[in-house]
Amino acid sequence: MTQKPIVITMGDPSGVGAEVTVKAMASLPAQERGRYSVIGDMPTLERAIKACALELKLVPFGGKVAEGDLAVIHIDVDGLPGKFGVLSSACGEASFRYIEKAVELTLSDQAVGIVTAPINKEALNAAGHHYDGHTGMLAHLTKSKSSWMLLASPTLNVLHVSTHVSLKDAIGRATPERVLETIRTGHKHLKRMGVENPRIAVAGINPHCGENGLFGREDDVQIAPGVKQAQDEGINVQGPISADTVYHRANTGAFDLVIAQYHDQGHIPIKLIAFDTAVNVSLGLSIDRCSVDHGTAFDIAGTGKANHVNMLAALDYAGKLAIGRS
């Protein structure tokens, strides 16, 4: 167990982030909670504890923390609604500041990694922070050249060439260079996670990979060259493989990782088979970050109904990444 904390950002104060965080913490053995610190709004976390009828004591970070207490780094933001389920620019500002603080602590080696609860992109942009989500924001804050979104589950891992862009733009972004870098990034990460010889499959972009040009040449011109170069570097990778079969093959054990060409191509299969257990992992950054793979769920926020299983999965993955960094 690491001495430095894994920091959890609370996410949008109006969403289910506070709820899934306190539920996850309350479900852990008391002695394990000292491994974590939450960055967020203390009153919001207290409301979530009350809504969920939990017994969990919050203490300010840096104060005296008894076994079973949860340390909170409170970030004061003006204008928070004070209730759940409200779309608010103030909540978008708060979301940004929580993440900004988490990056500061991790870059300065005061924390060993970050787990993020969900943010609302509309609220974030309303606050003047124009990012497509966590991954782009973290890349900017860490001054990282490139970043990738990995969705990891017990039976299927998917790494995306592109994520939050239009399908038209995604096709243009699937260049041989980006495909190659995505393969390299996935290979490096899986080896770090203990997979000695990662088996990687690259999904095609067109139906049946274009059928030799019948349905487009993108797979031959944009995808295949990147795969070939990765193979020449000694990486165990195949592709392009038709996307309508590759995920089934990976999920049943043929591959350790699938490279998806765009957002929905990768998100749909993994959410179908691992909706509650898939973890969003940012690769290519100078820090480690995992996240729940769901949204703010304003419709149920504050009701005590939010499922915290995904948060527990994210915490578990973050713990594995933390090994060797403490």
C-alpha positions in Angstrom: 0.0 0.0 0.0 1.4 3.4 -1.1 2.2 6.1 1.4 1.2 8.9 -0.9 -2.5 9.2 -1.5 -4.5 8.4 -4.6 -6.6 11.5 -5.1 -10.3 11.3 -6.1 -11.8 14.3 -7.8 -15.5 14.6 -6.9 -16.6 15.6 -10.4 -19.6 17.9 -11.1 -21.1 18.9 -7.7 -24.6 18.5 -9.1 -24.0 14.9 -10.4 -23.6 11.5 -8.9 -19.8 11.9 -8.4 -20.1 12.7 -4.7 -22.5 9.9 -4.1 -20.5 7.1 -5.9 -17.3 8.4 -4.1 -18.7 8.2 -0.6 -20.5 4.9 -1.3 -17.2 3.4 -2.5 -15.3 4.7 0.5 -17.9 3.5 2.9 -17.8 0.0 1.4 -14.0 -0.3 1.9 -12.5 -1.6 5.1 -11.8 1.3 7.4 -8.0 0.8 7.3 -8.0 1.2 3.5 -9.6 4.6 3.4 -6.3 6.3 4.4 -5.0 5.5 1.0 -7.3 8.1 -0.6 -8.0 11.8 -0.4 -11.0 13.4 -2.1 -10.8 16.8 -3.8 -14.1 18.5 -3.9 -16.7 20.4 -1.9 -17.2 19.3 1.7 -20.9 20.3 2.0 -21.7 18.4 -1.2 -20.0 15.3 0.1 -21.9 15.7 3.4 -25.2 15.9 1.6 -24.3 12.8 -0.4 -23.5 10.9 2.8 -26.9 11.9 4.2 -28.7 11.0 1.0 -27.1 7.5 1.1 -27.6 7.1 4.8 -24.0 6.3 5.4 -21.7 6.3 8.4 -18.6 8.1 7.1 -16.6 10.9 8.8 -15.0 13.5 6.6 -11.9 15.4 7.9 -10.0 18.3 6.3 -6.8 17.1 4.5 -3.8 17.7 6.7 -5.8 17.4 9.9 -5.9 14.5 12.3 -7.3 11.5 10.5 -8.4 8.5 12.5 -8.7 5.1 11.0 -11.8 5.0 8.9 -12.0 8.8 8.3 -11.9 10.2 4.8 -9.6 13.1 4.1 -11.1 15.9 2.0 -9.2 18.7 0.2 -12.0 21.3 0.1 -11.9 23.7 -2.9 -14.2 26.7 -2.3 -16.1 27.8 -5.5 -18.7 30.6 -5.4 -22.2 30.0 -6.8 -22.6 26.2 -6.4 -26.4 25.4 -6.5 -26.4 23.6 -3.1 -28.5 20.8 -4.5 -28.1 18.0 -7.0 -29.3 17.7 -10.6 -28.7 21.3 -11.7 -26.7 22.2 -14.8 -24.5 25.1 -13.7 -21.4 27.0 -14.9 -20.3 27.2 -11.3 -20.3 23.4 -11.2 -18.3 23.4 -14.4 -15.8 25.7 -12.7 -15.6 23.5 -9.6 -15.0 20.4 -11.8 -12.1 22.1 -13.4 -10.5 23.3 -10.2 -10.8 19.9 -8.6 -8.9 18.4 -11.6 -6.4 21.2 -11.6 -5.6 20.6 -8.0 -5.3 16.9 -8.5 -2.8 17.4 -11.4 -0.8 19.8 -9.2 -0.5 17.3 -6.4 0.4 14.4 -8.7 2.9 16.3 -10.8 4.6 17.5 -7.6 4.8 13.9 -6.4 2.5 14.6 -3.4 -0.1 12.1 -4.8 0.5 8.8 -6.7 -2.4 9.0 -9.1 -5.9 10.4 -9.9 -9.3 8.8 -10.0 -12.0 11.1 -11.5 -15.7 11.1 -10.9 -17.8 12.3 -13.8 -17.9 15.9 -15.1 -20.5 17.5 -17.3 -19.0 18.8 -20.6 -21.7 21.4 -21.1 -21.2 22.9 -17.6 -17.4 22.8 -18.1 -17.6 24.7 -21.3 -20.2 27.1 -19.8 -17.5 28.0 -17.3 -15.1 28.9 -20.1 -13.0 25.7 -20.0 -13.2 24.5 -23.6 -12.2 20.8 -23.5 -13.8 17.7 -25.0 -13.6 16.0 -21.6 -11.2 14.8 -19.0 -8.6 13.4 -21.3 -8.1 16.5 -23.3 -8.1 18.7 -20.2 -5.5 16.4 -18.5 -3.3 16.5 -21.6 -3.3 20.3 -21.5 -2.7 20.5 -17.8 0.2 18.1 -17.9 1.6 19.6 -21.1 1.4 16.2 -22.8 1.9 16.0 -26.5 -0.7 13.3 -27.1 -3.2 11.3 -25.0 -5.4 8.3 -25.5 -8.5 6.8 -23.9 -8.3 3.2 -22.8 -11.5 1.4 -21.7 -10.4 -1.5 -19.6 -12.5 -4.4 -18.4 -11.8 -8.0 -17.1 -12.3 -9.5 -20.6 -12.0 -6.7 -23.1 -9.6 -3.7 -23.4 -10.1 -1.0 -26.0 -7.8 1.8 -26.9 -9.1 4.6 -29.2 -7.3 6.3 -32.0 -9.7 9.2 -31.5 -12.6 9.9 -29.2 -14.7 13.1 -28.9 -14.7 14.3 -32.4 -17.2 13.9 -35.2 -17.2 10.7 -37.3 -16.0 12.7 -40.3 -13.1 14.1 -38.3 -12.3 10.7 -36.8 -11.8 9.2 -40.2 -9.3 11.9 -41.1 -7.5 11.5 -37.8 -6.9 7.8 -38.4 -3.5 8.4 -40.1 -0.8 5.7 -40.3 1.3 7.8 -37.8 -1.5 8.0 -35.2 -2.4 4.3 -35.6 1.2 3.4 -35.0 1.5 5.6 -31.9 -1.7 4.2 -30.6 -0.4 0.6 -31.0 2.9 1.5 -29.4 1.1 3.2 -26.5 -1.2 0.2 -25.9 1.7 -2.2 -26.1 3.7 -0.3 -23.6 0.8 0.0 -21.1 -0.1 -3.7 -21.2 3.6 -4.6 -20.6 3.5 -2.3 -17.6 0.4 -4.1 -16.4 2.2 -7.5 -16.6 1.3 -8.8 -20.0 4.6 -10.2 -21.3 3.7 -10.3 -25.0 0.5 -8.3 -25.6 -1.7 -9.5 -28.4 -3.1 -6.5 -30.2 -5.8 -6.3 -32.8 -6.5 -3.2 -34.9 -10.1 -2.7 -36.0 -10.8 -1.6 -39.5 -12.6 1.6 -40.2 -14.9 0.5 -43.1 -17.3 -2.4 -43.3 -15.2 -5.6 -43.8 -12.1 -3.3 -43.9 -13.3 -2.0 -47.3 -13.4 -5.3 -49.2 -10.3 -4.5 -51.2 -11.6 -1.0 -52.1 -15.3 -1.9 -52.7 -16.3 0.0 -49.6 -13.4 2.5 -49.4 -9.7 2.6 -49.4 -9.1 4.0 -45.9 -8.1 0.7 -44.3 -5.5 0.0 -47.0 -4.1 3.6 -47.1 -4.5 4.8 -43.5 -4.7 1.8 -41.2 -2.6 -1.0 -42.7 0.7 1.0 -43.0 0.7 1.8 -39.3 0.1 -1.8 -38.4 2.9 -3.0 -40.7 5.4 -0.6 -39.1 4.4 -1.8 -35.6 4.9 -5.4 -36.8 8.3 -4.4 -38.1 9.2 -3.1 -34.6 8.4 -6.5 -33.2 5.0 -5.8 -31.7 2.5 -8.7 -31.8 -0.3 -6.9 -33.7 -2.8 -7.9 -36.4 -5.0 -5.8 -38.6 -6.9 -4.2 -39.8 -9.6 -6.7 -38.8 -13.3 -6.3 -39.5 -14.8 -4.5 -36.5 -17.9 -6.7 -36.6 -15.9 -9.7 -35.4 -12.8 -8.4 -33.7 -14.4 -7.5 -30.4 -16.0 -10.9 -30.0 -12.6 -12.5 -30.7 -10.9 -10.3 -28.1 -13.7 -10.8 -25.5 -13.3 -14.6 -25.8 -9.5 -14.5 -25.4 -7.9 -14.1 -28.8 -6.5 -10.6 -28.1 -5.4 -8.6 -25.1 -6.3 -5.3 -26.7 -8.3 -3.9 -29.6 -7.4 -0.6 -31.2 -10.7 1.2 -32.1 -10.7 3.9 -34.8 -13.3 6.1 -33.2 -15.5 6.7 -30.1 -18.6 4.6 -30.8 -16.7 1.8 -32.4 -14.9 1.2 -29.1 -17.4 2.3 -26.6 -20.4 0.3 -27.7 -19.0 -3.2 -27.4 -17.3 -2.6 -24.1 -20.3 -0.9 -22.5 -22.5 -3.8 -23.8 -20.4 -6.4 -22.0 -18.9 -4.4 -19.0 -21.2 -1.5 -18.4 -20.6 -1.5 -14.6 -17.0 -2.7 -14.5 -15.2 -0.9 -17.4 -12.6 1.7 -16.3 -11.6 4.8 -18.3 -7.8 5.1 -18.3 -5.8 8.0 -19.7 -2.6 6.9 -21.5 0.2 9.1 -22.8 0.2 11.4 -19.9 3.0 12.0 -17.4 0.7 11.0 -14.6 -1.7 8.1 -13.9 -5.4 8.7 -14.2 -8.4 6.4 -14.1 -12.1 7.2 -14.1 -15.5 5.8 -13.9 -17.0 5.1 -17.3 -20.3 6.8 -16.8 -21.8 10.3 -16.8 -23.1 12.7 -14.2 -26.7 11.2 -14.2 -28.4 14.4 -13.1 -31.7 12.6 -13.1 -30.8 10.4 -10.1 -28.2 12.5 -8.4 -29.0 13.0 -4.7 -31.4 10.1 -4.5 -29.0 7.5 -3.2 -29.6 5.3 -6.2 -26.3 5.7 -8.0 -24.3 2.5 -8.4 -20.7 2.8 -7.0 -19.4 -0.5 -8.5 -17.7 1.3 -11.4 -15.9 3.6 -8.9 -14.6 0.6 -7.0 -13.3 -0.8 -10.3 -11.5 2.5 -11.1 -10.0 2.6 -7.6 -8.8 -1.0 -8.0 -7.1 -0.2 -11.4 -5.5 3.0 -9.9 -4.1 0.9 -7.1 -2.5 -1.4 -9.6 -1.0 1.5 -11.5 0.3 3.0 -8.2 2.5 -0.1 -7.5 6.1 1.0 -8.1 5.3 4.7 -8.1 5.2 5.3 -4.3 
